[in-house]
Amino acid sequence: MNESDRSNDPEVGDAMAAMQRAAELARKTAIQTETAIIIVQDGKRIRITADELREQQAHSVKYKSVSHKSKEPRR
């Protein structure tokens, strides 16, 4: 299966969605238990603390609420 076949394969999309849900659950669990998570970015292991995850979450929520408001119809 080549790359273009995989991009059209619904199972690949389902697997990606499942991995994203698992990553979000790992972040929430790390925050609740005051532990860090380890990710691999550009081939390097990076440790992200619960405090850093909270900061990322706050920034993400703030951005989502701003972008969501801009999509509301004007009255």
N, C-alpha and C positions, 0 to 999 in steps of 0.2 A: 504494500500500500504506500503510495507516494504522498507527499505533503498535501497536495491539493485534494486528494481523496479523503484524507483525514479531516480537512477543514469542513467538508460537506457531510461527514459522518455524524449522525445525531448522537451516537454513543460517545464520541469524543467530547461533544458539547456537554453531555450529561456528566461525564467524568470530570471535566473542568469545573462545572458547577458544584459537584460534590467536593472537590478539593478546596474550592473557595469557602464552602460552608464549614469544612473541617478546620481550615485556617482561622476563620472567624471564631469558631468555638474554642480553639486553642488560645487565641488572644483573650477571650472573655474569661476562660479558666485561669490563665496566668494572672490576670488582674485580680480576680477573686481570691486567689491563693497567694498573692504577693510573690510570684515567681517570675523568672525571665523565660523567654523563648529564644531559641536559636534558629536563625534562618540562613540560607545560603544565597548570597547575592554576588554576582560576577565571580563565582567560584570561591568566594571567601565566606567563612562562617562569621555571622554577626549576632551578638547577644543583645537582646532588647529587653530592658527591665520593665516591670509592671508600671512604674511611673512614666516611662517613655511611651508605653502602650496607651496609657490614659491620655497623655498629651496628643498622641496621634489620633485617638478616638475623638477627643474634643475638637481638634482641628477638622476632622472629617465631618462631624455633625454640624459644625458651624458652616462649612462649605456647602453641605447638602441643603441646609435650611435656606441659605442665600440663593442657591441655584434653583431650589424648588419655588421660592417666592417669585423669581423672575419669570417662571413659566405660567403663573396664574394669569387668567385673562383680566384685562382692566375693565373697570365698570364706570 
